[in-house]
Amino acid sequence: MLIAAVVIAVMTVIRIVYAGALDLRTDEAYYWTWSKELPQLCFLDHPPVIAWFIRLGTAIFGDTNFGVRFAGILAMAASQLLLADIVRRVTHNARAVVLAVLLPEAALYYGLLMAKVAPDIAAIPFALAMIWALVRLVETKDGRWWLAAGLFGGLALLSKFTVVLLLPAVAAFLLVPDWRGRWLASPYPWIAALIALAVFSPVLIWNAQHDWASVKFQLVRATAPHDVSLRTVGDYIGLQFGLVGFVLLPVTLSALILTAWRGYRRREPVAILLSTAVLVPFLYFLWKSLTLRIGDTWPMFMWPIGFATVAINIVVLPREAWPAWMIRSTVYWARTAIVTGVAMVVLIFLYYTVAPWNLIGRADPIGGEAGYEQVVARAEAELKTTGASWIATTDYRTYAMLRWFFNGRVPVVQINERARFQGFRDPGMNQIAGHTGLYVGREPDNTGAIWAETTAKREPLERVQRTWRGVVMDTYALEKLTGWTPELAPPPDSLFYQWRWLAGEFDHVASG
C-alpha cells in the first residue's frame, strides 16, 4: 500500500511538472481559443465541455500552460478514484483496488499525457462515472442509479461524440441479464435516457442553429469512402501499444475476453457491461482503421474500463478455480505491466523535460509542435516594421498558436476554413478592415488557390524556420497584406468556408 501511494504521488508530480513545463501543442491552443468564446454551446469539431474545463483552469491559474492543462490533472485523479471504487464494490479486495489505481499510471496516455488537454480528458472520468453508477445499480438494485448513469452518460457525450460507442454496452447490460423484464418495465432507464438527452441538448441546439454542421462533419468523417490500407491498421494497433503499453495492452485484452466469456455465459451484468464497453469500440475502430486513420486519442475513453477488468479478473480467477499456473501467470503479467509501464512513462517524461536530444527527427509528436515562439518573435518584429495591425493565416494550428502567444494583443484571423469559427465573436474588425495585415503561413500553405479569390496584394517579407532541438520542423512565410478585408462568415459554398474538405469528404483539399 505504501509503495503504491508513493508511486501515485510521484507520478502526479510528474504530470504537474509536465503540464507546466512543456509548450502547448497546437490542438491544446486551439481548444484554449474555444474557452475564450464561451458561452458557445458547441464547436464544429467537438462538444463544449473541454472549453469549460480549460476555462476553469485558466480562471484559477491564468492563461498559462498549467492553467490550460489543470483540468487534466483533476480528471486523472477523479478517474483513479472511480476505478478504485468500481473494483472495490465488485471484488471487496484491497489488493485489486491498488492494482486498478496503478494500472493507468503504467499507460503512457494516462500516466503522462492526461496532462495534455483534449476532449478525452473530460470524456474519460464521465464515462467511468456512468459505469460506476451502473455498478452501484447492480450492487443496490435501486433503480435511481439509472438516473445518475443518465446524467454522467450525457456529460460524457457532451465531452466527446465517440462516447456514443458505449451505448451497445449499456444496451447489453439492460437486455442480456435475467433482469431485463424488470428494467424494461421500469420508468428509470427511460428517464435516464431523457436526462442524457437533456444534458446533451446544448449540442443539439447549436447544431439546429448552424445547419447541423458538427453532426454532418462527424458523419462525413465516419462514412467517407477510402481505399483499404494495411498501413492505417498498423497505425491503429501501434498507437494502442504505444499509448496503453506493450505489456499492458495484451494483458487488458486477455482480461476483457475472459470477462466477456464469463459475463455472457452467466449473464452477469457487470462483466457484460465492462467487457462490451471496451471490446465493441475496440473492434469498431479496428474495422474503421482498414480505410481511415484512427486519431491518436479516439479510443482513449475506453481503456480505463478495461483496466478495471484486469483487477477484477485477478480476484475472480481463484474463486472460479482456474488452474494455478494461469492465476500465477495473470498476476505476474499484470505486475510486469505496471513495472515496465511506469518505467517507460518516467523515461519519456525525462526525455521531453530534461534530455537535450531529438531522437525521432521531424516525426517527434511533441517536438513537431514546438518552437512556435521563433515564428511569433519574427511576426512581432514584422508587425512593427510594416505597421500591420492584424495577422492572417490559413491553417488552424498556426492560428491557434498565434492567438495563444499574442493573447488578444493583435487580432488573428484564419481566413479559410471559416466553418470552424461559427458563432465566434468579432476578432477586432475595427483593426482589420482597411488596415495592413501580416500573413503568417506554413509553406506550402501560402501558395493556396484561395488567394485568387481575394483582392489582396501580397508582399513577401521573409521565411522563418521553426526548430526543436536543432531539427527544422517547418518553414513559415511572412507576407505583408494590403487591399483586402477577410470575410468572417462566408457562404457555405465558398472556398473560405469548406467544412466538407475539413471532414475529408473530397479526395483533394482546397489548399490555402
C-alpha positions, 0 to 999 in steps of 0.5 A: 500500500505504501509503495503504491501511494508513493508511486501515485504521488510521484507520478502526479508530480510528474504530470504537474511538472509536465503540464507546466513545463512543456509548450502547448501543442497546437490542438491544446491552443486551439481548444484554449481559443474555444474557452475564450468564446464561451458561452458557445454551446458547441464547436464544429469539431467537438462538444463544449465541455473541454472549453469549460474545463480549460476555462476553469483552469485558466480562471484559477491559474491564468492563461498559462500552460498549467492553467490550460492543462489543470483540468487534466490533472483533476480528471486523472485523479477523479478517474483513479478514484472511480476505478478504485471504487468500481473494483472495490464494490465488485471484488471487496479486495484491497489488493485489486483496488491498488492494482486498478489505481496503478494500472493507468499510471503504467499507460503512457496516455494516462500516466503522462499525457492526461496532462495534455488537454483534449476532449478525452480528458473530460470524456474519460472520468464521465464515462467511468462515472456512468459505469460506476453508477451502473455498478452501484445499480447492480450492487443496490438494485435501486433503480435511481442509479439509472438516473445518475448513469443518465446524467454522467452518460450525457456529460460524457457525450457532451465531452466527446461524440465517440462516447456514443460507442458505449451505448451497445454496452449499456444496451447489453447490460439492460437486455442480456441479464435475467433482469431485463423484464424488470428494467424494461418495465421500469420508468428509470432507464427511460428517464435516464435516457431523457436526462442524457438527452437533456444534458446533451441538448446544448449540442443539439441546439447549436447544431439546429442553429448552424445547419447541423454542421458538427453532426454532418462533419462527424458523419462525413468523417465516419462514412467517407469512402477510402481505399483499404490500407494495411498501413492505417491498421498498423497505425491503429494497433501501434498507437494502442501499444504505444499509448496503453503499453506493450505489456499492458495492452495484451494483458487488458485484452486477455482480461476483457475476453475472459470477462466477456466469456464469463459475463455472457455465459452467466449473464452477469451484468457487470462483466457484460457491461465492462467487457462490451464497453471496451471490446465493441469500440475496440473492434469498431475502430479496428474495422474503421482503421482498414480505410481511415486513420484512427486519431491518436486519442479516439479510443482513449475513453475506453481503456480505463474500463478495461483496466478495471477488468484486469483487477477484477479478473485477478480476484475472480480467477481463484474463486472460479478455480482456474488452474494455478499456473494461469492465476500465477501467470495473470498476476505476474503479467499484470505486475510486469505491466505496471513495472515496465509501464511506469518505467517507460512513462518516467523515461519519456517524461525525462526525455521531453523535460530534461534530455537535450536530444531529438531522437525521432527527427521531424516525426517527434509528436511533441517536438513537431509542435514546438518552437512556435515562439521563433515564428511569433518573435519574427511576426512581432518584429514584422508587425512593427516594421510594416505597421500591420495591425492584424495577422492572417493565416490559413491553417488552424494550428498556426492560428491557434498558436498565434492567438495563444502567444499574442493573447488578444494583443493583435487580432488573428484571423484564419481566413479559410476554413471559416466553418470552424469559427461559427458563432465566434465573436468579432476578432477586432474588425475595427483593426482589420478592415482597411488596415495592413495585415501580416500573413503568417503561413506554413509553406506550402500553405501560402501558395493556396488557390484561395488567394485568387479569390481575394483582392489582396496584394501580397508582399513577401517579407521573409521565411522563418524556420521553426526548430526543436532541438536543432531539427527544422520542423517547418518553414513559415512565410511572412507576407505583408497584406494590403487591399483586402478585408477577410470575410468572417462568415462566408457562404457555405459554398465558398472556398473560405468556408469548406467544412466538407474538405475539413471532414475529408469528404473530397479526395483533394483539399482546397489548399490555402 
